[in-house]
Structure formats: C-alpha cells, structure tokens
Amino acid sequence: MANKIAIMGVGAVGGYAGAHMAQAGEDVTFIDPWPAHVEKMQRDGLKISHLRDVPEFTAKVRAMHVTDAQQLAKERPIDIAFVCMKSYDTEWAATMISQYLAPGGFIVSLQNCMNEETIAGVVGWGKTVGCIASSITVDLCEPGHVRRAAGKSGKRHTVFRTGEVHGRATDRVKEICRLVGLADSAMVTENLWGERWSKLVTNVMGNGLSACTGMIGKDMVKNDAIRHFSARLGSEAIRVGQALGYELEEIQHLDPEIIARAGEGDAAATRQYDEHRLAEVSGGGGEHRPSMGQDMVKGRRTEIEFLNGMVAKKGDEIGIATPANVVLTDIVKRVEKGELKPDPKHITDLRLN
C-alpha cells in the first residue's frame, strides 16, 4: 500500500514539494493555518510556476485547515508527515500531526534552521528525519500559488538533501529522497548535521540582510558594504559550526574556508569571494527576495532568532564572539517591531564596517 503523506504547513517549500508529489499521484493531504490559502487550494488546486524554462501546472490537492485536522482520526494513519512550518511553529505543528501517525510513521523536518531536536522532543529521535531544501528560491506569492524564481536546478545543483540524524542511509530516507525528487534533484546524505548547518550559514548570510534592508538578493551582492558584511556573518557562523564539530559542505558553491577567511579580512579570500558572488548575479541570479525578506514585506514574524540569533547564542555558549550576527539580530527585531523602516543604511552605516 502506498504511503499516506501529510504536508503540515503549505508554504513555499512545502507547497512546492507537495504539489509535485500530488501531481505524480502520491496520497498527500495538505494542512495549513491560512484560511484563504486552504480555500483556494480546495476550490482551484495548487498552482506551481517558474521564472523560466518550466511549464506552469496546477495540482488537484486535498487541503484542510488546521482546525479540520481532527478528521484524520477517522482515516488510515499517516506514514510520513512533512513539517514545513516556520521554526517558531515547529513544536505545536509536530505535536498536532503526531497524533495521527501510524506506528511506524515519522516526521520529516523540511524547514530552514535546526528543528530536528524540537521535533524529537515531541516524537522521539527514532521518528525524526531531516531534509534540506538548498537554494530553492520559492515563495508563496498569493493563496494557492507557489512561484519559483528560477527553473529546475537538476544536475547543476542538488536541491534536496535528506538524511537520518545518525547518518545511515536507511530505506525511509531513500523514500523521502524519491518523494522530494519528484520536484527537483535530490540525494541521501550521511552528513545531515553538516548539511543543516551549511544551509543555516547560507540563510544567515542573506535572509536577515534582506529583511532589514528591503533589498533583493542581487542588489545585496552588488553593494560592496553589504556583500562584505554578509561574509562577516557567514564567517562567524562557519567558525561556530566548526567549533561545534560539524563537517560543513559547500556554501554558495564555495569552500566554507574561503567565506570564513574573507569575513576575517583575508585579502586573497576576499577577492575570490567577491569574484564568485558578483559572477553569480551577473549571470542572472539573485532576482528573488530571500524568505525572511518576504516575511518582512508580508508583515509576518521572522525566524531571525533561529538563524543569526542561534549563531549568536551558540557562539556565546562556546566562547566565540559573533558581533555581526548579534547586531543584525537586533536590527531585524527592531524593523520587525516597526521601530525602524527597512533601509540599506542599517548595514552600510554600521560602525562595525
């Protein structure tokens, strides 16, 4: 019998991956707290579009509001639940969906940040799996419509990396790889924690900057001061991750050590970092607004405490200074509260520069 799948949180990533599963005929139930989004999916399906190269499609989906999730108690239990909520909603989302898991069922964190421990606190480590969506550049642009600011990555870049917390390549992570691979390139990793921290570094370098400046990716890269401050953010996060024992993967298609040294002021590394980042945007990349920038535009709560704030917290715990991440966390919180308006000057005028 085919696995019964739930997507808990039908945002950009959950909607994108889940729509491809539904389109391929998988048994998927979509659960979300936004009424207008749920109603649009129920009425018209979930539309997926790309900036280039990929035909638009609309998947017919089964969608329900979180208040209707109790209906699941009358049905066959869920085998695989993807939690795709914002980090601050992870615990309650995992708790809600855990009631409807089959005895051998499990939860997959398909999110930014490091949420596996939170999920394990609800269902146990044995029912917790991780999946990273790398450089996917998607947004929920309107109810019932997920848009990707690119085409498919395919062989050029592996988007989905799924793994067990203990690192072994089990049958269930191979199945998760198959499912997310319906959307784009995917792999099983034996280095979930290194992949997870490497993705965290990528987010640390761009998300908060977009949120507090109002800028899209390419404009941040083209601005010398902001590009170099991004390297400082990444450098601090890399050094904290290394100290925590993570085996880091490529970050923005660069050796992490190049970013770390660039952020520390090494001239040769800075030249290499600058050339690489500028070449990326000159080739048409960076047209999107990172997810936290999207949240700020929409007036939503950001994940800053789970990204740059986490780097600052972990750095403090192990004695590594993270001044750039500390100050950015504070700025984003102030913009989020309405004390400041998004403005590049929040970064370009910093004395830290």
Residue pairs with C-beta under 8 A, 6 or more apart in sequence:
2 26
2 27
3 26
3 27
3 79
3 80
3 175
4 27
4 29
4 75
4 76
4 77
4 78
4 79
4 80
4 102
5 18
5 21
5 26
5 27
5 28
5 29
5 78
5 79
5 80
5 81
5 82
5 179
6 28
6 29
6 30
6 31
6 72
6 78
6 80
6 81
6 82
6 97
6 100
7 14
7 15
7 17
7 18
7 28
7 29
7 30
7 31
7 82
7 84
8 14
8 31
8 81
8 82
8 83
8 84
8 85
8 93
8 94
8 96
8 97
9 31
9 32
9 83
9 84
9 85
9 86
9 89
9 93
10 18
10 30
10 31
10 32
10 37
10 38
10 41
10 46
10 63
10 84
10 140
11 32
11 84
11 85
11 86
11 140
12 136
12 138
12 139
12 140
12 146
12 291
12 294
13 84
13 110
13 111
13 133
13 136
13 138
14 30
14 82
14 84
14 110
15 30
15 46
15 48
15 138
15 140
15 146
16 48
16 136
16 138
16 146
16 148
16 183
17 82
17 84
17 110
17 133
17 160
17 179
17 180
17 182
17 183
18 28
18 30
18 46
18 61
18 82
18 84
19 46
19 48
19 57
19 59
19 61
19 146
19 183
20 48
20 59
20 182
20 183
21 28
21 179
21 182
21 183
22 28
22 30
22 46
22 59
22 60
22 61
23 57
23 59
23 182
24 182
26 179
26 182
28 61
28 62
29 62
29 63
29 64
29 72
29 78
30 38
30 41
30 46
30 61
30 62
30 63
30 64
31 63
31 64
31 65
31 66
31 69
31 97
32 38
32 41
32 63
32 65
32 66
33 65
33 66
34 143
35 65
36 143
37 140
37 143
37 144
38 63
38 64
38 65
39 143
40 143
40 144
40 145
41 61
41 63
41 143
41 144
42 63
43 144
44 58
44 144
45 58
45 59
45 60
45 61
45 144
46 58
46 59
46 61
46 63
46 144
46 145
46 146
47 56
47 57
47 58
47 144
47 145
47 146
48 56
48 57
48 58
48 59
48 146
48 147
48 148
49 56
49 145
49 146
49 147
49 148
50 56
50 147
50 148
50 150
50 151
50 152
51 147
51 148
51 149
51 150
51 151
51 287
52 150
52 151
53 151
53 152
54 148
54 151
54 152
64 71
66 96
69 96
69 97
69 100
72 78
72 99
72 100
73 99
73 100
75 100
76 102
77 100
77 101
77 102
77 103
77 105
78 97
78 100
78 101
78 102
78 105
79 101
79 102
79 104
79 105
80 105
80 106
80 108
80 172
80 175
80 176
80 179
81 97
81 98
81 100
81 101
81 105
81 106
81 107
81 108
82 107
82 108
82 110
82 131
83 90
83 93
83 94
83 97
83 107
83 108
83 109
83 110
83 111
83 115
83 119
84 110
84 111
85 93
85 111
86 111
86 301
86 303
87 111
87 112
87 113
87 115
87 118
87 303
87 306
88 301
88 303
88 305
88 306
90 109
90 111
90 115
90 118
90 119
91 118
91 121
91 122
94 107
94 118
94 119
94 122
94 123
95 122
97 107
98 107
98 122
98 123
98 127
101 107
101 123
101 127
105 127
106 123
106 126
106 127
106 128
106 129
106 172
107 119
107 122
107 123
107 127
107 128
107 129
108 129
108 130
108 131
108 162
108 176
109 115
109 116
109 119
109 128
109 129
109 130
109 131
110 131
110 133
110 180
112 199
112 200
112 203
112 291
112 303
112 306
112 307
113 200
113 203
113 303
113 306
113 307
113 310
114 196
114 197
114 200
114 306
114 310
115 306
116 128
116 130
116 165
116 192
116 196
119 128
120 127
120 128
120 165
125 165
128 165
129 162
129 163
129 164
129 165
129 172
129 173
129 176
130 162
130 163
130 164
130 165
130 192
130 195
130 196
131 160
131 161
131 162
131 163
131 176
131 180
132 160
132 161
132 162
132 192
132 195
132 196
132 199
133 159
133 160
133 180
134 157
134 158
134 159
134 160
134 161
134 195
134 199
134 202
135 153
135 157
135 159
135 202
136 148
136 159
136 184
137 148
137 149
137 150
137 288
138 146
138 147
138 148
138 149
139 146
139 147
139 149
139 288
139 289
139 291
139 294
140 146
141 147
149 287
149 288
150 288
152 184
152 185
153 159
153 184
153 185
154 184
154 185
155 185
157 185
157 253
158 185
158 186
158 187
159 183
159 184
159 185
159 186
160 177
160 180
160 181
160 183
160 184
160 185
160 186
160 187
161 186
161 187
161 188
161 189
161 192
161 195
162 173
162 176
162 177
162 180
162 186
162 187
162 188
162 189
163 173
163 188
163 189
163 190
163 191
163 192
163 195
164 170
164 172
164 173
164 192
165 192
165 193
167 190
167 191
167 192
168 190
169 188
169 190
173 188
174 188
177 186
177 187
177 188
178 186
180 186
189 195
191 247
191 249
193 246
193 247
194 246
194 247
194 248
194 249
195 249
197 237
197 241
197 244
197 246
197 248
198 241
198 246
198 248
198 249
198 250
198 251
198 256
200 237
200 241
200 307
200 310
200 311
201 234
201 237
201 238
201 241
201 248
201 251
201 256
201 259
202 234
202 251
202 252
203 290
203 291
203 292
203 307
204 233
204 234
204 237
204 307
204 308
204 311
204 325
205 230
205 231
205 233
205 234
205 237
205 251
205 252
205 259
206 217
206 220
206 230
206 290
207 290
207 291
207 292
207 293
207 302
207 303
207 304
207 307
208 233
208 292
208 302
208 304
208 307
208 308
208 328
208 329
208 331
208 332
209 215
209 220
209 226
209 229
209 230
209 233
209 290
209 328
209 347
210 216
210 217
210 220
210 289
210 290
210 292
210 293
210 296
211 290
211 292
211 293
211 295
211 296
211 302
211 304
211 332
211 335
211 336
211 342
212 296
212 328
212 331
212 332
212 335
212 340
212 342
212 343
212 346
212 347
213 220
213 226
213 342
213 343
213 344
213 346
213 347
214 293
214 296
214 297
214 342
214 343
214 344
215 223
215 226
215 293
215 344
216 286
216 287
216 288
216 289
216 293
217 281
217 285
217 286
217 287
217 288
217 289
217 290
218 281
218 285
218 286
218 287
219 286
220 226
220 227
220 230
220 286
221 227
221 230
221 277
221 278
221 280
221 281
221 286
222 278
222 281
223 344
223 348
225 347
225 348
225 353
226 344
226 347
226 348
227 274
227 277
228 262
228 270
228 353
229 324
229 347
229 350
229 352
229 353
231 259
231 262
231 263
231 270
231 273
232 263
232 324
232 352
233 263
233 308
233 311
233 324
233 325
233 328
234 251
234 259
234 260
234 263
235 259
235 260
235 261
235 262
235 263
235 264
236 263
236 311
236 315
236 320
236 321
236 322
236 323
236 324
236 325
237 308
237 311
237 322
237 325
238 248
238 251
238 256
238 257
238 259
238 260
238 263
239 260
239 320
240 311
240 314
240 315
240 318
240 320
240 322
241 248
242 248
243 318
243 320
244 314
244 318
248 256
249 256
250 256
251 259
252 259
252 276
252 277
252 280
253 276
253 280
254 272
254 273
254 276
257 269
258 269
258 272
258 273
258 276
259 269
259 273
260 269
261 268
261 269
261 270
262 269
262 270
262 272
262 273
262 274
263 324
280 286
289 297
291 303
292 302
292 303
292 304
292 307
292 332
295 301
295 302
295 303
296 302
296 335
296 336
296 342
301 336
302 332
302 336
304 328
304 329
304 332
304 333
304 336
305 329
308 325
308 328
308 329
308 332
309 325
309 329
311 322
311 325
312 322
312 325
312 326
312 329
315 321
315 322
315 325
316 322
323 352
324 352
327 350
327 352
328 347
331 340
331 346
331 347
334 340
335 341
335 342
335 346
340 346
347 353
